[in-house]
Amino acid sequence: MSERLYRSNENRMLLGVCGGIAERLDLDPTMVRLAFVLFAIMGGTALLAYLVMALVIPRNPALTAGPSMRAIQQSPPPGGRSMDRD
């Protein structure tokens, strides 16, 4: 397995740990979050594990532009003038 585990930029609710695990294991992020909640209710160590993973797992360096960011990137600047200098 050559893929690394990263915190997710797209499937994040708090710090992207569950989303990153879900992306790495090709699972639904909601199921991973529910598993963390169940473990937290049962034993309480899931919260500590989440915080440790948030510190240890790096954030995904590949920032992809979501639909809202694409709309911002494609919209003209205020005043309708181009940002290019002639």
DRENDODREN-100327 format. One record per residue (C-alpha): x, y, z. Coordinates in nm, 3 decimals, padded with zeros to 5 digits. Layout:
<sites>
SITE         u         v         w
SITE         X         Y         Z
...
</sites>
This chain:
<sites>
SITE         u         v         w
SITE    00.000    00.000    00.000
SITE    00.167    00.316   -00.116
SITE   -00.108    00.562   -00.027
SITE   -00.058    00.760    00.291
SITE   -00.318    00.841    00.551
SITE   -00.410    01.209    00.556
SITE   -00.675    01.412    00.733
SITE   -00.946    01.494    00.482
SITE   -01.002    01.840    00.336
SITE   -01.335    01.749    00.179
SITE   -01.503    01.511    00.427
SITE   -01.433    01.696    00.746
SITE   -01.661    01.783    01.032
SITE   -01.407    01.879    01.298
SITE   -01.048    01.803    01.209
SITE   -01.089    01.560    00.916
SITE   -00.965    01.248    01.095
SITE   -01.273    01.030    01.032
SITE   -01.302    01.161    00.676
SITE   -00.937    01.078    00.612
SITE   -00.975    00.727    00.750
SITE   -01.287    00.679    00.537
SITE   -01.111    00.803    00.223
SITE   -00.810    00.578    00.288
SITE   -01.022    00.268    00.351
SITE   -01.280    00.358    00.083
SITE   -01.567    00.369    00.335
SITE   -01.855    00.605    00.399
SITE   -01.735    00.884    00.633
SITE   -02.063    00.872    00.824
SITE   -02.002    00.508    00.918
SITE   -01.653    00.588    01.046
SITE   -01.793    00.878    01.251
SITE   -02.065    00.656    01.395
SITE   -01.804    00.397    01.490
SITE   -01.604    00.666    01.674
SITE   -01.917    00.779    01.859
SITE   -02.002    00.422    01.959
SITE   -01.648    00.361    02.084
SITE   -01.658    00.688    02.275
SITE   -01.984    00.592    02.445
SITE   -01.867    00.239    02.526
SITE   -01.513    00.294    02.645
SITE   -01.433    00.660    02.619
SITE   -01.091    00.613    02.460
SITE   -01.211    00.709    02.113
SITE   -01.198    01.080    02.199
SITE   -00.838    01.051    02.314
SITE   -00.752    00.845    02.006
SITE   -00.918    01.107    01.782
SITE   -00.715    01.388    01.938
SITE   -00.390    01.191    01.908
SITE   -00.465    01.110    01.543
SITE   -00.548    01.476    01.475
SITE   -00.200    01.566    01.598
SITE   -00.015    01.280    01.426
SITE   -00.190    01.244    01.090
SITE   -00.089    01.523    00.850
SITE   -00.342    01.731    00.664
SITE   -00.389    01.639    00.298
SITE   -00.160    01.866    00.096
SITE   -00.373    01.833   -00.218
SITE   -00.630    02.106   -00.177
SITE   -00.905    02.051   -00.427
SITE   -01.139    02.332   -00.512
SITE   -01.497    02.247   -00.421
SITE   -01.797    02.394   -00.606
SITE   -01.807    02.710   -00.394
SITE   -01.434    02.773   -00.443
SITE   -01.463    02.717   -00.818
SITE   -01.742    02.976   -00.830
SITE   -01.521    03.226   -00.648
SITE   -01.227    03.153   -00.877
SITE   -01.437    03.200   -01.192
SITE   -01.629    03.512   -01.087
SITE   -01.504    03.850   -01.210
SITE   -01.349    04.082   -00.953
SITE   -01.563    04.362   -00.804
SITE   -01.602    04.649   -01.046
SITE   -01.578    04.415   -01.344
SITE   -01.217    04.508   -01.415
SITE   -00.949    04.255   -01.479
SITE   -00.672    04.203   -01.225
SITE   -00.415    04.184   -01.507
SITE   -00.187    04.482   -01.542
SITE   -00.136    04.607   -01.897
</sites>
